[in-house]
Amino acid sequence: MRMLVGRALRESGYRVTGCRSGAEMWRLLPGGGVDLILLDVMLPGTSGLDLLRAIRAKGTVPVIILSARAEEADRVLGLELGADDYVGKPFGRPELLARIRAVLRRAAVAPTPTATAWPETLAFSGWRLDLRSRALTDPQGAAVDLSGAEYDLLLVFLEHPGRVLGREQILEMSRGRLAAPSDRSVDTLVSRLGRKLEPPEGATPLVKTVRGSGYILGAKVDRA
């Protein structure tokens, strides 16, 4: 599988390095230059999910999970742990390439400002999101890591503050990064983002659930 996927990606113009285990991956990553990781769950030694946890503890390089374990619970777990996408086996080459292009596109550094003066920073309740570097800082100025999917979701909320957004709207506005809106992937990602935006004890959560309707960002957003 590793050889077949590598060949398909090289034929499509990508530079690919294959790793047979987590140990090989860790030897490669410190050298930098890795734009995306395709991660199988069933690996010798450490499982792919354990590797995903460790990758997310160190940074935000995009990760797509490839796995024969494609039940809803498995997909939700992968997204919960920080994967940017989850592709179940068997998969076709066109689908894999489309998902890779989508994740790489969304992981690119923020849009180039135009004549319409695209804001460089969005501020809300003491938090700041830098659209150039995609960096989020909390009210104390500490950096908060976001996966590509979490960044996309936060941007959706910040672009529509005070508006109730349903799952299908979130899916559409996040440009298809998530799985089908009928499963729990949207809820999982909102929950994950909500924990990272955890307010002080006793304060109202920034992202609130509107029963039977969806979610809403309850904060004023300033653009700079």
Protein Blocks (a to p, Z undefined) as FASTA:
>chain_A
ZZmmmmmmmmnopacdddfbfklmmmmmmngoiabdcddfbdghjafklmmmmmmmnmcc
dcddddfblcfklmmmmmmnopabdcdddddfklmmmmmmmmmmmmpccddddfkopafb
dceehiacdfklopacdfkopacdddfklmmmmmmmmmmghiacdfklmmmmnnomaccf
kbmmlmmmmmmmmmmmoccehiacfbdcdehklpcddbddddZZ
